[in-house]
Amino acid sequence: MKGRRTSFEIYWEILVYCREPRTFTNIINRCDLNSKLGQEHLKFLHARDYLHIEKQDERTTYITTDKAQEYISLFSKMYGALFDDLPGFKL
């Protein structure tokens, strides 16, 4: 499948990438997002308790919560059923 990613694909990509703490810059670079879109997606995921924000001194990182594991699993299963493989993102 080629073309634009859906928000659901981007959420999955962010959550998988943030299994370890990542900075905003790490996330938008790795997930190929612009700053505005990145902020919107991170805000959405944080509001649903899928991402936890950790602040240490002046450094802010994002990490996937246990609650997000269900989304990751369900999305991976659905995607695999539709396309016979897992998403082919850069992770």
Residue frames relative to the residue before (quaternion, step in Angstrom):
aa qw qx qy qz dx dy dz
M 1.0000 0.0000 0.0000 0.0000 0.00 0.00 0.00
K 0.0601 -0.7957 0.6026 0.0105 3.54 -0.86 0.93
G 0.5411 0.6177 -0.4573 0.3414 3.51 -1.27 0.24
R 0.7623 -0.3617 0.2798 0.4579 3.50 -1.33 -0.28
R 0.4275 -0.6774 0.5388 0.2608 3.53 -1.14 0.74
T 0.4368 -0.6517 0.5471 0.2918 3.53 -1.18 0.58
S 0.6553 -0.4787 0.3898 0.4354 3.57 -1.26 0.23
F 0.6266 0.5495 -0.3425 0.4337 3.59 1.00 -0.77
E 0.6463 0.5032 -0.3109 0.4822 3.58 1.03 -0.76
I 0.6515 0.5052 -0.3138 0.4710 3.57 0.98 -0.82
Y 0.6220 0.5261 -0.3443 0.4667 3.61 0.97 -0.79
W 0.6488 0.5191 -0.3134 0.4597 3.57 0.90 -0.94
E 0.6669 0.5177 -0.2975 0.4459 3.55 0.87 -0.99
I 0.6546 0.5010 -0.3092 0.4742 3.60 0.93 -0.89
L 0.6874 0.4958 -0.2954 0.4409 3.58 0.81 -0.97
V 0.6473 0.4948 -0.3231 0.4815 3.59 0.96 -0.76
Y 0.6732 0.5022 -0.2938 0.4563 3.59 0.90 -0.90
C 0.7332 0.4312 -0.2312 0.4722 3.60 1.03 -0.77
R 0.2853 0.7437 -0.5481 0.2552 3.59 1.08 0.54
E 0.7012 0.2412 -0.1928 0.6427 3.52 1.32 -0.37
P 0.6205 -0.5717 0.3647 0.3938 3.63 -1.02 0.68
R 0.0209 -0.7953 0.6045 -0.0398 3.56 -0.91 1.03
T 0.4300 -0.6720 0.5349 0.2783 3.55 -1.13 0.64
F 0.6858 -0.4668 0.3605 0.4264 3.55 -1.30 0.32
T 0.6598 0.5133 -0.3040 0.4569 3.57 0.91 -0.94
N 0.6210 0.5353 -0.3401 0.4607 3.61 0.98 -0.81
I 0.6857 0.5091 -0.2823 0.4370 3.55 0.87 -1.02
I 0.7177 0.4411 -0.2895 0.4544 3.61 0.70 -0.97
N 0.6365 0.5146 -0.3418 0.4617 3.60 1.07 -0.62
R 0.7130 0.4685 -0.2635 0.4503 3.57 0.78 -1.02
C 0.7510 0.3825 -0.1972 0.5009 3.57 1.02 -0.86
D 0.4006 -0.7642 0.4327 0.2615 3.56 1.35 0.21
L 0.3894 0.6960 -0.4904 0.3514 3.55 0.76 1.18
N 0.4130 -0.6380 0.5564 0.3359 3.56 -1.18 0.36
S 0.7104 -0.4873 0.2950 0.4134 3.59 -1.23 0.41
K 0.6679 0.5108 -0.3112 0.4430 3.60 0.86 -0.94
L 0.6825 0.4735 -0.2834 0.4792 3.57 0.85 -0.97
G 0.6267 0.5413 -0.3273 0.4551 3.58 1.02 -0.79
Q 0.6567 0.5044 -0.3080 0.4684 3.58 0.91 -0.89
E 0.6497 0.5236 -0.3195 0.4491 3.59 0.93 -0.86
H 0.6876 0.4765 -0.2856 0.4675 3.58 0.89 -0.92
L 0.6584 0.4970 -0.3186 0.4668 3.61 0.93 -0.80
K 0.6294 0.5283 -0.3281 0.4660 3.58 1.00 -0.80
F 0.6446 0.5243 -0.3103 0.4618 3.59 0.93 -0.90
L 0.7026 0.4664 -0.2708 0.4642 3.59 0.80 -1.00
H 0.6419 0.5100 -0.3204 0.4746 3.59 1.03 -0.75
A 0.6469 0.5315 -0.3225 0.4416 3.62 0.94 -0.82
R 0.7200 0.4034 -0.2345 0.5137 3.59 1.16 -0.54
D 0.4814 -0.7019 0.3976 0.3428 3.57 1.33 0.26
Y 0.4162 0.6825 -0.4898 0.3480 3.58 1.07 0.76
L 0.7489 0.2131 -0.1483 0.6097 3.57 1.28 -0.37
H 0.2189 -0.7423 0.6212 0.1231 3.51 -1.08 0.83
I 0.2693 -0.7496 0.5843 0.1557 3.57 -1.00 0.84
E 0.1017 -0.7813 0.6150 0.0311 3.55 -0.84 1.05
K 0.0900 -0.7919 0.6031 0.0322 3.55 -0.85 0.99
Q 0.0393 0.7654 -0.6384 0.0708 3.53 -0.84 1.11
D 0.8040 -0.0776 -0.0230 0.5891 3.53 -0.49 1.25
E 0.7784 -0.2745 0.2225 0.5188 3.60 -0.59 -1.11
R 0.5881 0.5819 -0.3595 0.4316 3.58 1.28 0.08
T 0.1160 -0.7770 0.6177 0.0346 3.55 -0.93 1.01
T 0.0166 -0.7917 0.6106 -0.0043 3.55 -0.89 0.96
Y 0.3033 -0.7223 0.5980 0.1694 3.52 -1.32 0.48
I 0.0068 0.7934 -0.6082 0.0232 3.55 -0.99 0.86
T 0.5286 -0.6438 0.4669 0.2968 3.54 -1.05 0.89
T 0.3419 -0.7412 0.5448 0.1918 3.57 -0.98 0.89
D 0.6609 -0.4842 0.3859 0.4241 3.55 -1.30 0.19
K 0.5993 0.5851 -0.3500 0.4194 3.57 1.08 -0.73
A 0.6528 0.5406 -0.3086 0.4317 3.61 1.07 -0.70
Q 0.5228 0.6634 -0.4169 0.3358 3.60 1.14 -0.42
E 0.6120 0.5432 -0.3543 0.4526 3.58 1.07 -0.66
Y 0.6413 0.5127 -0.3214 0.4719 3.62 0.96 -0.86
I 0.6490 0.5230 -0.3179 0.4520 3.58 0.86 -0.95
S 0.6852 0.4934 -0.2766 0.4588 3.56 0.89 -0.98
L 0.6896 0.4778 -0.2837 0.4644 3.59 0.85 -0.96
F 0.6486 0.5057 -0.3257 0.4664 3.59 0.95 -0.83
S 0.6533 0.5172 -0.3158 0.4539 3.59 0.91 -0.90
K 0.6583 0.5073 -0.3064 0.4640 3.58 0.97 -0.86
M 0.6662 0.4956 -0.3000 0.4696 3.59 0.91 -0.93
Y 0.6613 0.5107 -0.3084 0.4547 3.58 0.88 -0.95
G 0.6580 0.5176 -0.2992 0.4579 3.56 0.97 -0.89
A 0.6502 0.5135 -0.3136 0.4639 3.58 1.03 -0.77
L 0.6929 0.4743 -0.2758 0.4679 3.58 1.03 -0.75
F 0.8360 0.2306 -0.0618 0.4941 3.55 0.88 -0.95
D 0.4717 -0.7245 0.4014 0.3025 3.60 1.26 0.24
D 0.7665 0.1792 -0.1849 0.5883 3.58 1.18 0.49
L 0.5889 -0.5531 0.4331 0.3996 3.57 -1.28 0.03
P 0.6775 -0.4788 0.3450 0.4390 3.58 -1.20 0.36
G 0.3447 -0.7691 0.5118 0.1667 3.55 -0.98 0.85
F 0.2265 0.7963 -0.5319 0.1784 3.55 0.90 0.84
K 0.6990 -0.5260 0.3194 0.3643 3.56 -1.29 0.23
L 0.4557 0.7233 -0.4390 0.2765 3.62 1.18 0.15
